[in-house]
């Protein structure tokens, strides 16, 4: 199971890249629920990446404060790289607001993990190194 946890962040990052590579829809003047929903995903998309990194390190007993901070930077950096990538994808947009939403999702995930870390570690059978 530890190997699965170790691979999941990479698979998920690949999924993010794949979905960002897909051509977007032409802009529309009318409100479309799907577009609103898709924009809202920025808040959770990179938060999920942070959770997967947490589970990967925690399952091996190696989740420390330093790893936690590094994971924040890695997730936000990957969000920035993803936004740059979207500049070159037809009918996709890249905005600072999207990157800000990515960062908020990561920081919210950081907060939740810090708040409930003991329970989460018990759930996955990890240890509490560095905390």
Secondary structure, DSSP 8 states (H G I E B T S, - for coil): -HHHHHHHHHHHHHHHHHHHHS------SS--HHHHHHHHTHHHHHHHHHHHHHHHHHHTT---HHHHHHHHHHHHHHHHHHHHHHHTSTT----HHHHHHHHHHHHHHHHHHHHHHHHHHHHHT---TT-
